[in-house]
Amino acid sequence: MIGRLSGVIAEKSPPQVLIDVAGVGYELDVPMSTFYNLGALGARTVLLTHLSIREDAHQLFGFLTSEERTTFRQLIRISGIGPKMALGLLSGLSVSELSQAVTAQDAGRLTKVPGVGKKTAERLLLELRGKLGADLGVPVSVGNAAQADILQALIALGYSEKDAGSALKNLPTDVGVSEGIKLALKKLS
């Protein structure tokens, strides 16, 4: 319904901002990553928005980047994750950090965000797998599911995506997951 607002920052009070658009003030809840990158009061800004309509409230959420808004929308589709939790996740982790956590299936990283417990983190990882972070860390040379699993295992063990990807390039294409992990670890050590 309302996809974007362009106007002047009239008020800032975390996590809310008030944007004056041609004399009409729009109250938006924003993640802290957006809040800190907004200009000072009186500065012009453009925010992408998401309108949430419930029985008891109409809420408008604002984002500086389309990646943030897309990630927010993916998060609120998950059962048990509401807009406040989604804003909290985007405030505690950048989109790329969240994507890396999903790729590596790192629940510990998510539980560092206030309000996210172990069960919620595991549900997030399960629901977002393949939707968020699917394109991060998986080099173009990954030819099959076994190679993708090997790469994810190496990242989960703490190796960088670059190192894991270079170790994967030297493996035979028909190698199994467990044997591939062993061979990759030998190359990395």
C-alpha positions in Angstrom: 0.0 0.0 0.0 2.6 2.6 1.1 5.9 1.4 -0.5 8.2 4.4 0.0 8.3 7.8 1.8 10.4 10.7 0.8 10.4 13.6 3.2 12.1 15.5 6.1 13.1 13.9 9.4 10.9 15.7 12.0 11.5 13.6 15.1 13.9 10.7 16.1 13.3 8.6 19.2 14.7 5.0 18.9 13.2 2.9 17.3 10.8 5.4 15.9 11.2 8.3 13.4 8.6 10.8 12.2 8.9 11.7 8.6 7.2 14.9 7.3 5.9 14.3 3.8 4.3 17.4 2.4 2.9 18.4 5.8 1.8 14.9 6.8 3.8 13.2 9.5 4.3 9.5 9.2 5.5 7.5 12.3 7.7 4.6 11.4 9.4 1.9 13.4 12.9 1.3 12.0 15.7 -1.2 12.8 18.7 0.4 14.6 20.8 -0.1 11.5 18.5 2.3 9.6 18.1 4.6 12.6 21.9 5.2 12.9 22.3 5.9 9.2 19.5 8.5 9.0 20.6 12.1 8.8 20.0 14.7 11.5 16.6 16.3 12.2 15.5 18.4 9.3 17.5 16.3 6.8 15.7 14.9 3.7 15.5 11.1 3.5 13.9 8.3 1.6 12.7 5.2 3.3 11.2 2.0 1.9 8.2 0.9 3.9 6.2 -2.1 5.0 2.6 -1.5 6.2 1.3 -4.0 8.8 -2.5 -4.0 9.4 -3.9 -5.8 12.4 -7.2 -5.6 14.1 -5.9 -3.3 16.8 -3.2 -1.3 15.0 -1.8 -0.1 11.7 2.0 0.0 11.8 4.4 1.4 9.3 8.0 0.1 9.2 10.8 1.9 7.4 14.1 0.7 5.9 17.0 2.4 4.1 17.7 -0.6 1.8 15.6 -3.0 -0.1 17.6 -5.9 1.4 16.5 -4.9 4.9 12.9 -4.7 3.9 13.0 -8.0 2.0 14.6 -9.7 5.0 12.0 -8.2 7.4 9.2 -9.5 5.2 10.8 -13.0 5.2 11.2 -12.9 9.0 7.6 -11.9 9.7 6.3 -14.8 7.6 7.8 -17.3 10.1 5.3 -18.5 12.7 6.1 -16.9 16.1 8.1 -14.1 14.6 6.3 -10.8 14.8 7.4 -7.3 13.6 9.1 -6.4 16.9 11.2 -9.6 16.9 12.1 -9.0 13.2 13.2 -5.4 14.0 15.2 -6.8 16.9 17.0 -9.2 14.6 17.7 -6.6 12.0 18.9 -4.2 14.8 21.2 -6.9 16.3 22.6 -8.3 13.1 23.1 -6.8 9.6 21.4 -8.6 6.7 24.8 -10.1 5.6 25.5 -11.3 9.2 22.0 -12.9 9.4 22.6 -14.5 6.0 25.9 -15.9 7.1 24.4 -17.3 10.3 21.7 -19.0 8.2 24.3 -20.4 5.7 26.4 -21.7 8.5 23.4 -22.8 10.6 24.9 -20.9 13.5 22.1 -20.7 16.2 24.6 -19.2 18.7 24.9 -16.1 16.7 21.2 -15.6 16.6 20.8 -16.2 20.4 23.0 -13.2 21.1 20.2 -11.0 19.9 18.0 -9.9 22.8 14.7 -11.8 22.9 15.9 -14.7 20.7 16.1 -18.0 22.6 17.6 -21.3 21.4 14.2 -22.7 20.1 13.5 -19.5 18.2 17.0 -19.4 16.7 16.6 -23.0 15.6 13.2 -22.3 14.1 14.6 -19.3 12.2 17.5 -21.3 10.8 15.1 -24.1 9.7 12.6 -21.7 8.1 15.2 -19.4 6.4 17.4 -22.2 5.1 17.4 -21.9 1.3 15.6 -18.5 1.4 18.1 -16.3 3.1 21.8 -16.7 2.7 21.5 -19.3 -0.1 23.6 -17.2 -2.4 26.2 -16.2 0.2 29.3 -18.3 0.5 28.5 -20.8 -2.1 30.9 -20.3 -5.0 29.9 -20.8 -8.6 32.0 -23.9 -8.7 29.7 -25.8 -6.3 28.4 -28.5 -8.7 26.2 -30.7 -6.5 24.5 -31.0 -3.2 27.4 -32.9 -1.6 29.8 -30.0 -2.4 27.4 -27.5 -1.0 27.1 -29.6 2.2 30.9 -29.8 2.5 31.2 -26.0 2.1 28.6 -25.4 4.8 30.3 -27.8 7.1 33.7 -26.0 6.7 32.0 -22.6 7.3 30.3 -24.0 10.4 33.8 -25.2 11.6 35.0 -21.6 11.5 36.8 -21.4 8.1 36.2 -18.3 6.0 34.0 -18.6 2.9 37.0 -17.8 0.8 39.2 -20.5 2.4 36.4 -23.1 2.3 35.7 -22.3 -1.4 39.3 -22.7 -2.4 39.6 -26.0 -0.6 36.4 -27.2 -2.3 37.9 -26.4 -5.8 40.6 -29.0 -5.3 38.2 -31.8 -4.4 37.0 -34.4 -6.9 33.5 -33.7 -8.1 32.1 -37.1 -7.2 33.4 -37.1 -3.6 31.0 -37.9 -0.7 30.3 -35.5 2.1 32.2 -37.1 4.9 35.2 -37.9 2.7 35.1 -34.5 1.1 35.2 -32.8 4.6 38.2 -34.9 5.6 40.1 -34.1 2.3 39.2 -30.4 2.6 40.4 -30.2 6.2 43.7 -31.8 5.2 44.1 -29.1 2.5 43.2 -26.3 5.0 45.7 -27.5 7.7 
